[in-house]
C-alpha cells in the first residue's frame, strides 16, 4: 500500500509541472505566436517549445537534485527516465567490435551533427534509405553511448534493430560478475585493446509520443531478450565468437517504456561474448 501511494505521489509530482507549463504555454506562448503567424504554425511552435525546451529543462533540473539510484540494469534518457535494458556485452577492442558487427550485417550509426541532419530529415520525410541514421543518446554510467549499431527494417517506417555500447574495463583474472566490471568514464578507454563493451539492444517498432513530455520517439518491442539473442546468433553464424557466458544483473522485470502505452520486459541477464582474435 505504501509503495502504491509513493508511486502515485511521484507521478502526480511529474504531472503538476507539466500542467503548469501547459497553462503558461496556452496563456502566454501561444497568443504571442498566434498574433504573428498562421494558427497551425502557432500551435506547432508552442508544442515544440513546451515539449522540447520547457518540460525537459524542468525535468533535468529535478534530476540534478534527485538523481536516480539503481543498479545498472538499464540505461536512461537524458532526463533520467528508464529506457532500454542492459542485456549484452562484447569483449574486444573498438576496431574488433566494429569489424564483428559490420561483418554480421550491422551499420555504425552516424553521430548527431549538422553534417548528418539534412540526410536524416530527408530520410524521415520521404522514406529514403539511411542505414547509418543517428540514434538518440541514452546514458549509462553517467555518460552517453560510445558507439551504436543498427539494421533498418525495409518497408517499415520507424522500425530498426539497434544496440548502443559503452566502453568499460574489467578484472580479467576474476570470474566475470557485476563487481568485476569497472564503470570508467574517461574517453581514453576507447584506445585500449581489451575492453568490455556493455550494451543495450532493442528493436524499434514504430513511433509514439513520450508519456511525460509528448515528444515523438521510437516505440521499443517488448521482448528485449530476443534482440540480444539475435546479435549473439549473428556473431556465431559468422564464426566470430570464442565463447559466451551470462551474468545476472537482477531479477526479471517489466519496465514501463517512456513511449505512450508501451512496456518492455527483460530477464535481468547480460550475455557476454568474447570475440575471436
N, C-alpha and C positions, 0 to 999 in steps of 0.2 A: 504493500500500500504506500509506504514511504517512497519507494523507488518510482511508483507511478506519479505521485504528487510532484516529485523532483523533476521528472521528465516533462510533465505538463508546465511546470514553472519555467523551465528553460525554453520551451517552445513559445510560451507566452512572452518571455523576455525578448526573444528574437522578433516576434510579431509586432510588439509595440513600436520599436524604432521604425519598422517598415511602414506602419500606418501613419506615423508622424511624418516620415519623408514623403509618403504619398499625398498627405494633406497639403504640405507646403509646395509640392510639385504642381498640384492642381490649382492651388490658390495663387502661387507666385510665378513659378517657372512657365507653366502652360500659357497663362494670359500674356506674359512677355513675348512669347513666340507667336501667339495667335494674332497679335496686332501687326506682325511684320511679314508672316509667311502664310501660305495656304493651310487650312486646318489639319489636313492629313500630315503635312510636314511638321506642323507644330506638335501633333500627337507623337510622331516618331522621335523628334528631338527631345521631347520631355521624357519619353520612355528610355532613350539612350542615356540621358543624364542621370535619371533615377536608378536605372538597373546597373549601369556600368561605372558610375562615379560615386554617387551619394551612398547607396546601400553598401557596396564593397568597402568604401572608406570607413564607414561606421563599424562594420564587422571586423575589419583589420585592427581598428583601434581597440575594440573589445578583446581581440585575441592577444594583443600586446600585454594587457593587464591580467588576462585569464588564459594562458597558453594551455593547449590540450596536453593531457598526461595519459599516455597509453604505451603499451608495448608496440614495437614496430611491426604490427600485423597488417597495416595498410598505409598507403601514402595519403596525403591530404592535399586539398586545394590551397591556393594562395590565401584564402580566407580562413583556413584551418578546419574545413569540414572533411569528414572521412570520404575517401574515394576508393581507388582500385586496391584490392588485396595484394599484399606481397606474397608471391607464390612460386617464384623460380629464381635460381641463381646460377651463374656460369663462371667457372674458374678459367682464367686465361688473361693474356694481355689485351689491350684495347684493339689492336690490329687483328689478333686471333678471333676476338669476339665478332668484329665486323666481317671478317672473311667467312666465318662459320655461318653467320646469319644470312649473309648475301648468297652464299652457296646453297642455303636452304630455301631461297626464294623470297627473302625479306629485303626491304628497301630502307636505307638510313633516312630518317626524317630530317628534312631541312630545318634549320633553326628559324625562329621568328625574326624577321628583319624586313626592312623596307625593300630590299632587293627581291625578296620572295613574295611580298604582299600582292603585287599585281597578278601574278600567275595563280596564287591561291584564291583570290577573289574571283577571277575569271573561271576557274575550275568549279567553284561553288555555283556561280550564276548560270553557267552554260553546260555544266556536267562534263567538262573536259577532263581527260585523264591527267592526274598528277600523283603518281605513286610515291613521291617523296614529300608530300604535303606536310607542313609543320603540324605538330601535335601540341596540345595545351601543356603548360608547365604544371606538374604536380610535385609535391615536396615530401622528402623522406630524409631523416637525419638532419633536418633543418636546412636543406638545400634542394633545388630543383634537379631533375634528372640530368645525368651527364651525357646520355645518348638515348635515342629512341629508334625503334624499327616498326615497320608497318607493311601490311599486304592489303591493298584495296580489293574490295569485292565488286567486280564489274556488274553494272546494271542496277546497283542498289545504292541510292543516294544516302550519304552519311554512314555507310557501313564499311568497316575495315577491321582487320586483325591488327593489334598493336601492343607493343611492350616497351616500357621505359626501364632503364637501368641506371643504378647508382654505384659508383666505384667504391669499394671498401677493401680493407686488408683483413687478415685472419691469422690465427695461430696455427701454422701448418703442421706442427708436431703434435697437436692435440686433436681428439675426436671432434668433428665439427658439430657445434651446437650454438645456441643463441649467445652464450657467454664467450665463445671463442672468436666471435666476429667483432672487429673494431669499427666503430662508427666514425670514421675520419671525415674531415670537412675540406681539407686543402686540395686544391686542384693539381698539385704536384703528383698526387697519387696516379693520375692518368698515364704517366710515363713508366710506371713500374711494370715488370714483366708478368708477375703472378698475382692477379687481383681477383677478388670475389665480386662479381657484378650482380648485385641484388636487384631483382626485377619484379615488376608488377605487370602481368599480362592480362589483357581483357579483349573482348570483342564488341565493337560499336555496332549497334543495330538500328540506328535512326537518330532523329533529332527530337529533343523535347525541351521545355522550359525548365530552368532551375527553380526548385520549390521556394527558396528563400530570397531570391532577388529577380526572378523572371528573365534572366539572361537565357539565351539559347545554348544548349550543349548537346553532346552526344549521349545517347542512352546506351548503357552497357548491358550486354546479355547476362542474365542472372548466373549462369554456370561458368564461373571463372576457373574452376578446376579443369574444365575441358580445354580451355585456351592454353593452360600450362602444359597439358599432355600433348597438345598439338605441336608445340615447339620442340619438346623432347623427342617426339616421334620423327619429326622432320630432320633433326640433327642426327638421329640414329640412322635414318634412311640414307643419309649422305656419308655414313661411316665416320662421323666426326667425334663420336662420344667414346671416351676412355672408360668412364664409369659414372654411375649416378648413385645418389643417396638422398634420403629425405630426413628433414628435421621438423619437429613440431614447434611452431611459434605460439600456439594456443589451441583452445578448443574450437571445434567447428562453429561457425557463426553465420548469421544472416545480417546483412548490412543494408540499411535504407539508403538507396542511392540519392544523390542530390537532384537527379532528374525527377520531374513530376511523376508520381505513381510508379516508380521503379525501385527495385531492390535487387540485391545480388547475394549469393552465398558462397562460402569458401570452407574448405575442410581444415583450415588452420595450419596446413603443412607447406613447406617450401622444398621443392625438388632442386638438388644441387647437381649440376652437370660439370664434369671435368672434361675439357676438350683434349683431344689427342694432339700431341706435339708433332 
